Amino acid sequence: MNLRALQYLVTLADVRHFSKAAERCHVSQPTLSTQIRKLEEELDVLLVERSPRQVMLTEVGEDVVRRARALLGEVDAIKSIARRSRDPHSGTLRMGIFPTLAPYFLPHVVPAIRKAFPRLTLRLFEEKTEDVLAMLGQGRLDAGLLALPVEGDSLATRVLFEEPFVLAVPEGHALCAADQVEMSDLENQELLLLEDGHCLREQALEVCQLSGAHEQLDFHATSMETLRQMVAAGTGITLMPVLAVKPPVAHTENLVTRPFKAPGPKRTIALVWRKSSAVSGFLEELAEVLRGIDPELLEP
């Protein structure tokens, strides 16, 4: 069985378009189509339903793609073993990270990663937590930076740090008066939250449950930056992770943040990977580098 044909099939499953799949695989469309047809002939099944407007996988095609992802992931692992036997700190590392952490954490640690592992190529995938976990399971990522807890007995986790939340309110809001806020101050307050699928939404809902606050139901944001600007516009208040309000993030006019009195709400950030990963030893080293973030950045 041709591994390249399996890679073409998996890519087609991802993009659902022959021309786009061929472009991503750096081959012509006829080449990709021919290889997939040969795979169908070899297996004596139809894998892809072809129509002028859309590409769909058959039921058996979906099953084959799931198996192919795992197989191709193992092939990548074999290559990683061979590569790192020659140079443990070289090659490409594919790491997923969720959107409410990526732009605020990475600027502080990428220079340290480059210094510690100058021959490493780091490929970053900014995805929601559930997508990072799925990609890990499929072998499409080597590791993920996630907020605990995460489900999965097959996963190894190394805690990196705890990140406090701060309360973000518009200037002039009653909660600006104190230097610190208490959880009880949120009772009956409406909080602006992210849409479903963001782990920060789940964390904020836990705070709502503990404090007696509730979400503002007529608004769900798609990003942290949207939340920031809506608070600045006087639309409501929200919780923000402390790294999202630290330099190099620019100050936002008309937005005030207040820390919580200890013990305030926080999230635990960890590096996560498959226990069976061929690069587990290297990921332990990477976790140590990631733990080196300046502690002052985590002070609310």
C-alpha positions as CSV (number, residue, x, y, z in Angstrom):
1,M,0.0,0.0,0.0
2,N,1.3,3.4,-1.0
3,L,1.8,5.7,2.0
4,R,1.8,8.7,-0.3
5,A,-1.7,7.8,-1.5
6,L,-2.9,7.5,2.1
7,Q,-1.4,11.0,2.7
8,Y,-3.3,12.3,-0.3
9,L,-6.5,10.8,1.0
10,V,-6.1,12.2,4.4
11,T,-5.4,15.7,3.0
12,L,-8.5,15.4,0.8
13,A,-10.5,14.5,3.9
14,D,-9.2,17.7,5.6
15,V,-10.0,20.1,2.8
16,R,-12.8,18.3,0.9
17,H,-11.5,19.7,-2.4
18,F,-9.3,18.0,-5.0
19,S,-7.5,21.1,-6.3
20,K,-6.9,22.4,-2.7
21,A,-5.7,19.0,-1.6
22,A,-3.3,18.7,-4.6
23,E,-2.0,22.2,-3.8
24,R,-1.4,21.3,-0.2
25,C,0.4,18.1,-1.2
26,H,2.5,20.0,-3.9
27,V,1.3,17.8,-6.7
28,S,-1.0,18.2,-9.7
29,Q,-4.7,17.4,-9.3
30,P,-4.5,14.5,-11.9
31,T,-1.7,13.0,-9.9
32,L,-3.6,13.2,-6.6
33,S,-6.8,11.9,-8.2
34,T,-5.0,9.0,-9.9
35,Q,-3.3,7.9,-6.7
36,I,-6.6,7.9,-4.8
37,R,-8.3,5.9,-7.6
38,K,-5.4,3.4,-7.5
39,L,-5.9,3.1,-3.7
40,E,-9.6,2.4,-4.2
41,E,-8.8,-0.2,-6.8
42,E,-6.3,-1.9,-4.5
43,L,-8.8,-2.0,-1.6
44,D,-11.7,-2.7,-4.0
45,V,-13.9,-0.1,-2.3
46,L,-15.2,3.4,-3.1
47,L,-13.5,5.8,-0.7
48,V,-14.7,9.1,-2.1
49,E,-18.0,10.3,-3.5
50,R,-17.2,12.7,-6.3
51,S,-19.7,15.4,-7.5
52,P,-19.2,18.7,-9.3
53,R,-19.9,20.8,-6.2
54,Q,-18.5,18.8,-3.2
55,V,-16.3,15.9,-2.2
56,M,-17.5,13.5,0.5
57,L,-16.0,10.4,2.0
58,T,-18.0,7.2,2.0
59,E,-18.5,5.4,5.3
60,V,-15.6,3.1,4.6
61,G,-13.6,6.1,3.4
62,E,-14.1,7.7,6.8
63,D,-12.9,4.5,8.5
64,V,-9.8,4.3,6.3
65,V,-8.9,7.9,6.9
66,R,-9.0,7.4,10.7
67,R,-6.7,4.4,10.4
68,A,-4.5,6.3,7.9
69,R,-4.0,9.2,10.2
70,A,-2.8,6.9,13.0
71,L,-0.6,5.0,10.5
72,L,1.0,8.2,9.1
73,G,1.4,9.5,12.7
74,E,3.4,6.4,13.5
75,V,5.5,6.9,10.3
76,D,6.3,10.4,11.5
77,A,7.2,9.0,14.9
78,I,9.6,6.5,13.3
79,K,11.3,9.3,11.3
80,S,11.5,11.4,14.6
81,I,13.2,8.5,16.4
82,A,15.8,8.2,13.6
83,R,16.3,12.0,13.3
84,R,16.6,12.6,17.1
85,S,19.0,9.6,17.4
86,R,21.4,11.8,15.3
87,D,20.5,15.1,16.9
88,P,17.9,15.1,19.7
89,H,17.2,18.9,19.4
90,S,16.7,19.1,15.6
91,G,13.8,18.6,13.3
92,T,10.2,19.9,13.4
93,L,8.0,20.0,16.5
94,R,4.2,20.5,15.9
95,M,2.6,22.1,18.9
96,G,-1.0,23.1,19.4
97,I,-2.0,26.0,21.6
98,F,-5.5,27.5,22.4
99,P,-6.3,31.0,21.2
100,T,-6.7,32.7,24.6
101,L,-3.1,31.7,25.5
102,A,-1.2,31.8,22.3
103,P,-0.7,35.5,21.6
104,Y,0.0,36.4,25.2
105,F,2.3,33.5,26.3
106,L,4.4,32.8,23.2
107,P,6.1,36.2,22.9
108,H,7.6,35.5,26.3
109,V,8.9,32.0,25.7
110,V,9.7,31.6,22.0
111,P,13.1,33.5,22.3
112,A,14.0,31.1,25.1
113,I,13.0,28.1,23.0
114,R,15.2,29.4,20.1
115,K,18.1,29.9,22.4
116,A,17.8,26.4,24.0
117,F,17.1,24.6,20.8
118,P,18.6,26.6,17.9
119,R,18.2,23.7,15.4
120,L,14.5,23.1,16.2
121,T,11.8,24.1,13.8
122,L,8.6,24.9,15.8
123,R,5.3,24.7,13.9
124,L,2.5,26.3,16.0
125,F,-1.2,25.5,15.5
126,E,-3.7,27.9,17.2
127,E,-6.8,25.8,17.8
128,K,-9.5,25.3,20.4
129,T,-8.8,22.8,23.1
130,E,-11.0,20.0,21.7
131,D,-9.3,20.4,18.3
132,V,-5.8,20.3,19.8
133,L,-6.7,17.1,21.7
134,A,-8.2,15.5,18.5
135,M,-5.1,16.4,16.5
136,L,-2.9,14.9,19.3
137,G,-4.9,11.7,19.2
138,Q,-4.6,11.6,15.4
139,G,-0.8,12.1,15.5
140,R,-1.1,15.4,13.7
141,L,0.5,17.2,16.7
142,D,3.5,16.3,18.9
143,A,2.3,18.3,21.9
144,G,-0.2,20.8,23.1
145,L,-0.2,23.8,25.5
146,L,-3.5,23.4,27.3
147,A,-5.4,24.4,30.4
148,L,-6.0,21.5,32.9
149,P,-7.9,19.3,33.3
150,V,-7.8,17.4,30.1
151,E,-9.3,14.0,29.5
152,G,-7.3,11.0,28.3
153,D,-5.4,8.2,30.0
154,S,-3.0,8.0,27.0
155,L,-1.8,11.6,27.6
156,A,1.2,12.8,29.6
157,T,1.0,16.2,31.3
158,R,3.6,18.5,32.8
159,V,2.3,21.5,34.7
160,L,4.0,24.7,33.7
161,F,2.4,27.5,35.8
162,E,-0.8,28.8,37.2
163,E,-2.2,31.9,35.6
164,P,-4.5,34.1,37.7
165,F,-7.6,35.9,36.2
166,V,-8.3,39.6,36.6
167,L,-11.6,41.4,36.3
168,A,-11.8,43.8,33.4
169,V,-14.4,46.6,33.7
170,P,-14.9,49.9,31.9
171,E,-13.7,53.1,33.5
172,G,-16.2,54.5,36.0
173,H,-17.7,51.1,36.9
174,A,-18.5,50.6,40.6
175,L,-15.9,47.8,40.9
176,C,-13.1,50.2,39.9
177,A,-13.2,51.8,43.4
178,A,-11.3,49.0,45.2
179,D,-7.7,48.0,44.5
180,Q,-8.8,44.4,44.7
181,V,-12.1,42.6,44.2
182,E,-13.6,39.6,45.9
183,M,-15.6,36.8,44.4
184,S,-18.6,38.0,46.3
185,D,-18.4,41.3,44.5
186,L,-19.5,39.5,41.3
187,E,-22.8,38.4,42.7
188,N,-25.7,39.3,40.3
189,Q,-23.2,40.8,37.8
190,E,-23.5,39.9,34.1
191,L,-20.2,38.8,32.5
192,L,-19.4,38.9,28.8
193,L,-18.1,35.4,27.8
194,L,-16.6,33.7,24.8
195,E,-18.6,31.4,22.5
196,D,-18.9,27.7,23.0
197,G,-15.7,25.7,22.5
198,H,-13.3,28.0,24.3
199,C,-11.9,26.6,27.5
200,L,-11.9,30.2,28.9
201,R,-15.7,30.2,28.6
202,E,-15.9,27.0,30.8
203,Q,-13.5,28.5,33.3
204,A,-15.5,31.8,33.5
205,L,-18.8,29.8,33.9
206,E,-17.2,28.1,36.9
207,V,-16.4,31.5,38.4
208,C,-20.0,32.6,37.7
209,Q,-21.3,29.5,39.6
210,L,-19.1,30.1,42.6
211,S,-19.7,33.9,42.8
212,G,-23.4,34.1,41.9
213,A,-22.7,36.0,38.7
214,H,-24.3,35.0,35.4
215,E,-23.4,35.4,31.7
216,Q,-24.7,38.1,29.5
217,L,-26.9,36.0,27.2
218,D,-27.3,38.4,24.3
219,F,-23.6,38.5,23.5
220,H,-20.9,35.8,22.9
221,A,-17.5,36.8,21.6
222,T,-15.3,34.9,19.2
223,S,-12.0,36.1,20.6
224,M,-10.3,37.7,23.6
225,E,-9.7,40.9,21.7
226,T,-13.4,41.2,21.0
227,L,-14.1,40.8,24.7
228,R,-11.5,43.5,25.5
229,Q,-13.0,46.0,23.1
230,M,-16.6,45.4,24.2
231,V,-15.6,46.0,27.8
232,A,-13.8,49.2,26.8
233,A,-17.0,50.3,24.9
234,G,-18.9,50.0,28.2
235,T,-20.9,47.0,27.1
236,G,-20.1,44.9,30.2
237,I,-17.4,43.3,32.3
238,T,-15.4,40.1,31.9
239,L,-12.6,37.9,33.2
240,M,-9.2,38.0,31.5
241,P,-6.1,35.9,32.1
242,V,-3.3,38.0,33.5
243,L,-1.0,37.5,30.6
244,A,-3.6,39.1,28.3
245,V,-3.1,42.4,30.1
246,K,0.7,42.4,30.4
247,P,3.2,43.9,28.0
248,P,3.7,43.6,25.1
249,V,-0.1,43.8,25.0
250,A,-0.9,47.5,24.5
251,H,-3.0,49.4,27.0
252,T,-6.7,49.7,26.1
253,E,-8.3,53.0,26.6
254,N,-11.3,53.0,29.0
255,L,-10.5,49.5,30.3
256,V,-9.5,48.9,33.9
257,T,-8.4,45.6,35.4
258,R,-8.5,44.6,39.1
259,P,-6.9,41.6,40.7
260,F,-8.9,39.3,43.0
261,K,-8.2,38.9,46.6
262,A,-6.4,35.6,47.3
263,P,-7.3,32.9,46.6
264,G,-8.7,34.2,43.3
265,P,-9.7,32.3,40.2
266,K,-6.9,30.9,38.1
267,R,-6.1,28.4,35.4
268,T,-3.4,25.8,35.3
269,I,-1.4,25.6,32.1
270,A,0.4,22.4,31.1
271,L,2.3,20.8,28.3
272,V,0.5,17.7,27.1
273,W,1.6,14.9,24.8
274,R,1.0,11.2,24.0
275,K,2.6,8.8,26.4
276,S,3.7,6.7,23.4
277,S,5.4,9.7,21.8
278,A,8.8,9.1,20.3
279,V,9.9,12.6,21.5
280,S,8.8,12.3,25.2
281,G,12.3,12.9,26.4
282,F,12.7,16.1,24.4
283,L,9.3,17.3,25.5
284,E,10.4,17.0,29.1
285,E,13.3,19.3,28.3
286,L,10.9,21.7,26.5
287,A,8.6,21.8,29.5
288,E,11.5,23.0,31.7
289,V,12.2,25.8,29.2
290,L,8.5,26.8,29.2
291,R,8.4,26.9,33.0
292,G,11.1,29.6,32.8
293,I,8.5,32.4,32.2
294,D,9.2,35.4,34.4
295,P,7.1,35.0,37.6
296,E,6.3,38.7,37.6
297,L,4.3,38.3,34.4
298,L,2.0,36.0,36.4
299,E,1.4,38.5,39.2
300,P,-2.1,40.1,38.8
